[in-house]
Amino acid sequence: MDISYWYDLSDRVTDLENKVNGESDSELTKERKISSFHSTYLKNGQKSSEQSVVYSEEEKKDISKTSEYTYDRLGRITQEK
């Protein structure tokens, strides 16, 4: 498995991508993305949203989910939608 990370200027992970190599000899040079994540942050450093894309072997397609976060005054997550 190969994992790649991308960072913003504040050294926070903004993107992450997981790939695997092919399983047979003829596929060894092919990489296949199995999941990826993209995060955005508020000015205070808290995560404001995250988009994930995960490949489903069972359904043979990508499954996407986007989450947005709300915080209270103490910085605790109060809502994820």
N, C-alpha and C positions, 0 to 999 in steps of 0.2 A: 504494500500500500504506500502511496506517495501522498503526503499532506503538504499543501502550500498555504502560507499565511501572507496577508497583506496588512499593513499598518497605516494609521494616519499620523500626522505630525506630532500628536500627543502620545504616540506609541501604543495606541489601542488597536486591537484586532478589528479590522473593518470587513475583511473577507477571508474565508477559509474554504479550501477545496480538497476533497478526498478523491483519489483516483486509484484504480487497481490495474495491474497488467493483465493481458489475456491469459486464459487458462490452458490453451493448447499451444503446441509449438508454432503453429501458423499464426497465432494471435499474440505472441510474446512481445512484438514491437508495438502493439496497439494498446493504448491506455483508454480506460473507460471511467468517466466521472460517475461516482456513486452518490455523492452528496456535495452540497455547497451551502454556504451561509454568508449573508451580508448584514452587517449591523450599522446603525446610525446612532449618534450620541448627541445628548444635549450639551450646552456650553459648560455645565457643571460636571461633565464626565459621565453622567448616568446614561445607560442605554435607553434610547427612545423607541427603537424598533429593531426587529430582526426578521429577515426573510430566509427561510430554509427551503431547499429543494433536495429531496431524497428520492433516489431511484428505487422503485418497487419491483423486485424480481417477480413477485406473484402477479402483479398487474401489468408488467412490462412497460411501465411508463414512469415519468417523474411526478412526484406528489409535492405540491407547493403549499407553504403555510407562511403567513405574515402575522407577526405579533407586534402590538404597540403597547407601551408600558406607561402607566401613570404612577406617580409617587406622592407620598405624604410629605409633610414638612421635615420629618426626620430622615427622609431619603429611602423609606421602605416602599417596595412595590405594593400598591393598593389595588391595581387593576391591570389585567392583561386582556387585550381584545384583539 
